[in-house]
């Protein structure tokens, strides 16, 4: 099936028809599984080629099988009911412990015997980020009487920070990044800290370029001004620590730095767990408690939950726990080595082509652009060869997040050959305007032209979301 059929309005309508009301007669298990198998197999062929940036971080069929088996045992379990599923308490605490071990949480207690790193499992990176924002907002309100909170974050930081700021009434002070290093401008950050600043933000690494902000210097500022520092490791949190242990040139970004008060890290990315799990790690319970919600006087009984979600899937926690212990330290190191080696080799290919320019000094994922032509012409050509890069903007660039599928034999050679062909095409494209562009979570579209104002783009994206959720019609 073509990519257009996958991404068009109401996918698979031609194959299976449209469902807009409950069937009079229930479907058989066989028919349900037949359709699921057809769709799953069709979509899996897309990323198995290794030409898809990010998205499928492991690509290991044995791990997928383990996830399915583990999830099946607990698919019906609600973690909210602790008395009925003590196994979830065990597995959840051990997932957090493993994550803190990886992020050097013991360094907190070594500095201060009264403090102990801790964490919470959330539904994904966005929830991990906005939970940290909530915790810092409420801590600094309760303990420092800050009622008009502000945070300073790089303009490369994930939009989840803006979402959390919107939800929780936090003013965003957007810091520029150096156009060469793509790291946050430290002078700007230092100059904009004021009495209402509760939080600084740095990425390890940021999504657009895969580069790591100067976390140590941000830590120094946080300590000096007695404010928080959140490190967004949603993308890199489960691979950069292994890269450090392997000896790659990766700066310290975790709890070894005294100013780091929280870190987000996605178990469902390079942790290789099922989609829908992520960790917010805190330097101490004095921060984590502000993420909790309690309602002691509800008529339905005393209510408490550790985060935004109430009911949570036991299947996700069980599968994450199973994956982390099955892979183990040696497994994570081995996977990380293949990914880093492949990523650096792909970057060498980019650097060997004079017309292309690598953005900053990245590691496991990277972006590149061109001063000689519209880089989206390169994206157009590579798309036609089966590649799915992520288009970026301000400046226009192409993003490649290297994962397990890219480490398969022979793919690096295909990347080099087809990228060189793409550059030749971009010098003399068949059409003046490239078709692809910048759209997070998609292959990109030029429907969002650069001369359209931001309000109009926002309206277009609302229409796009509406289209994705539109009820099927005959």
MOBEL-V983070 format. One record per residue. N is the residue number from 1. RES is the residue in one small letter. SS is DSSP state (@ for helix, = for strand, . for the rest). Layout:
# MOBEL-V983070
n->[N;N]
res->[RES;RES]
ss->[SS;SS]
This chain:
# MOBEL-V983070
n->[1;2;3;4;5;6;7;8;9;10;11;12;13;14;15;16;17;18;19;20;21;22;23;24;25;26;27;28;29;30;31;32;33;34;35;36;37;38;39;40;41;42;43;44;45;46;47;48;49;50;51;52;53;54;55;56;57;58;59;60;61;62;63;64;65;66;67;68;69;70;71;72;73;74;75;76;77;78;79;80;81;82;83;84;85;86;87;88;89;90;91;92;93;94;95;96;97;98;99;100;101;102;103;104;105;106;107;108;109;110;111;112;113;114;115;116;117;118;119;120;121;122;123;124;125;126;127;128;129;130;131;132;133;134;135;136;137;138;139;140;141;142;143;144;145;146;147;148;149;150;151;152;153;154;155;156;157;158;159;160;161;162;163;164;165;166;167;168;169;170;171;172;173;174;175;176;177;178;179;180;181;182;183;184;185;186;187;188;189;190;191;192;193;194;195;196;197;198;199;200;201;202;203;204;205;206;207;208;209;210;211;212;213;214;215;216;217;218;219;220;221;222;223;224;225;226;227;228;229;230;231;232;233;234;235;236;237;238;239;240;241;242;243;244;245;246;247;248;249;250;251;252;253;254;255;256;257;258;259;260;261;262;263;264;265;266;267;268;269;270;271;272;273;274;275;276;277;278;279;280;281;282;283;284;285;286;287;288;289;290;291;292;293;294;295;296;297;298;299;300;301;302;303;304;305;306;307;308;309;310;311;312;313;314;315;316;317;318;319;320;321;322;323;324;325;326;327;328;329;330;331;332;333;334;335;336;337;338;339;340;341;342;343;344;345;346;347;348;349;350;351;352;353;354;355;356;357;358;359;360;361;362;363;364;365;366;367;368;369;370;371;372;373;374;375;376;377;378;379;380;381;382;383;384;385;386;387;388;389;390;391;392;393;394;395;396;397;398;399;400;401;402;403;404;405;406;407;408;409;410;411;412;413;414;415;416;417;418;419;420;421;422;423;424;425;426;427;428;429;430;431;432;433;434;435;436;437;438;439;440;441;442;443;444;445;446;447;448;449;450;451;452;453;454;455;456;457;458;459;460;461;462;463;464;465;466;467;468;469;470;471;472;473;474]
res->[x;x;x;x;x;x;x;x;x;x;x;x;x;x;x;x;x;x;x;x;x;x;x;x;x;x;x;x;x;x;x;x;x;x;x;x;x;x;x;x;x;x;x;x;x;x;x;x;x;x;x;x;x;x;x;x;x;x;x;x;x;x;x;x;x;x;x;x;x;x;x;x;x;x;x;x;x;x;x;x;x;x;x;x;x;x;x;x;x;x;x;x;x;x;x;x;x;x;x;x;x;x;x;x;x;x;x;x;x;x;x;x;x;x;x;x;x;x;x;x;x;x;x;x;x;x;x;x;x;x;x;x;x;x;x;x;x;x;x;x;x;x;x;x;x;x;x;x;x;x;x;x;x;x;x;x;x;x;x;x;x;x;x;x;x;x;x;x;x;x;x;x;x;x;x;x;x;x;x;x;x;x;x;x;x;x;x;x;x;x;x;x;x;x;x;x;x;x;x;x;x;x;x;x;x;x;x;x;x;x;x;x;x;x;x;x;x;x;x;x;x;x;x;x;x;x;x;x;x;x;x;x;x;x;x;x;x;x;x;x;x;x;x;x;x;x;x;x;x;x;x;x;x;x;x;x;x;x;x;x;x;x;x;x;x;x;x;x;x;x;x;x;x;x;x;x;x;x;x;x;x;x;x;x;x;x;x;x;x;x;x;x;x;x;x;x;x;x;x;x;x;x;x;x;x;x;x;x;x;x;x;x;x;x;x;x;x;x;x;x;x;x;x;x;x;x;x;x;x;x;x;x;x;x;x;x;x;x;x;x;x;x;x;x;x;x;x;x;x;x;x;x;x;x;x;x;x;x;x;x;x;x;x;x;x;x;x;x;x;x;x;x;x;x;x;x;x;x;x;x;x;x;x;x;x;x;x;x;x;x;x;x;x;x;x;x;x;x;x;x;x;x;x;x;x;x;x;x;x;x;x;x;x;x;x;x;x;x;x;x;x;x;x;x;x;x;x;x;x;x;x;x;x;x;x;x;x;x;x;x;x;x;x;x;x;x;x;x;x;x;x;x;x;x;x;x;x;x;x;x;x;x;x;x;x;x;x;x;x;x;x;x;x;x]
ss->[.;.;@;@;@;@;@;.;.;.;.;.;@;@;@;@;.;.;.;.;.;.;.;.;.;.;.;.;@;@;@;@;@;@;@;@;@;@;@;@;@;@;@;@;@;@;@;@;.;.;.;=;.;.;.;.;.;.;.;.;@;@;@;@;@;@;@;@;@;@;@;@;@;@;.;.;.;=;.;.;.;.;.;.;.;@;@;@;@;@;@;@;@;@;@;@;@;@;@;@;@;@;.;.;.;@;@;@;@;@;@;.;.;.;.;.;.;=;=;=;=;=;.;.;@;@;@;@;@;@;@;@;@;@;@;@;@;@;@;@;@;@;@;@;.;.;.;.;.;=;=;=;=;=;.;.;.;.;@;@;@;@;@;@;@;@;@;@;.;.;=;=;=;=;=;.;=;.;.;.;.;.;.;=;.;@;@;@;@;@;@;.;.;.;.;.;=;=;=;=;=;=;=;.;.;.;.;.;.;.;.;.;.;.;@;@;@;@;@;@;@;@;@;@;@;.;.;=;=;=;=;=;=;.;.;.;.;.;.;@;@;@;@;@;@;@;.;.;.;.;.;.;.;.;.;.;.;.;.;.;.;=;=;=;=;.;.;.;.;.;.;.;.;.;.;.;.;=;=;=;=;=;.;.;@;@;@;@;.;.;.;.;=;=;=;.;.;.;.;.;.;.;=;=;=;.;.;.;.;.;.;.;=;@;@;@;@;@;@;@;@;@;@;@;@;@;@;@;@;@;@;@;@;@;@;@;@;@;@;@;@;@;@;@;@;@;@;@;@;@;@;@;.;.;.;.;=;=;.;.;.;.;.;.;=;=;=;=;=;.;.;.;.;.;@;@;@;@;@;@;@;@;@;@;.;.;.;=;.;=;=;=;.;.;.;.;=;=;=;=;=;.;.;@;@;@;@;.;.;.;@;@;@;@;@;@;@;@;@;@;@;@;@;@;@;@;@;.;.;.;.;.;.;.;.;.;.;.;.;.;.;.;.;.;.;.;.;.;.;.;.;.;.;@;@;@;@;@;@;@;@;@;@;@;@;@;@;@;.;.;.;.;.;.]
